[in-house]
Amino acid sequence: MTAHARFRDYDGRLRPVQATGSTRKQAEHNLKAVLARRSRIASGSTDLSGDSTFKRLVEIWLEDLDLQELAFSTRELYARDMRTLVQPAFKDYTLREISIMMVDRFLKKLAKESLSKAQHAKVVLNLALGLAVRYEAIERNPVRSVQRLRKPKRAVEGTDDRGARGGTSSRPGLVNCRASGAQA
């Protein structure tokens, strides 16, 4: 069996594409694989695809950072954060496998340890996956859809029975005596 399709190549022209298989379903499956390969080649993204490893993305991202006008210390901070915070969690995944839920869980888990670490990880992961989107290896950046990282709420300071904050004086009725010098 043979499956046929028309494909718009990088030069804008429609060209016939075909693939064969022992069954109609197999021929269609083979045709989709051929079209996927041609699509990557036509888009110019042979460096990265959805099947590329996260490790490969990091290599290309670091090369891309070198081309940008970043301060040396910023580039080193990004590389360190990627190497120590993000890469251990995503090293075994392909780009296609990295989902919004996976990124969200990773950042929340890291935020329980340290909000600052989670924020740094989110920045470098966003930059790297943004590069993957620009290379058309993935369609969307999953970091953009995760929940915002927030500081945990602090406990409210106690107040006296009138709603005023308690001062440091041991005398009753005297509130914030050092600041105002007046009695309540």
Secondary structure, DSSP 8 states (H G I E B T S, - for coil): -EEEEEEE-TTS-EEEEEEE-SSHHHHHHHHHHHHHHHHHHHHT--S--TTSBHHHHHHHHHHHHHHS---HHHHHHHHHHIIIIIHHHHTT-BGGG--HHHHHHHHHHHHHH-HHHHHHHHHHHHHHHHHHHHTTSSSS-GGGGS------------B-TTS-B--S-SSTT--SHHHH----
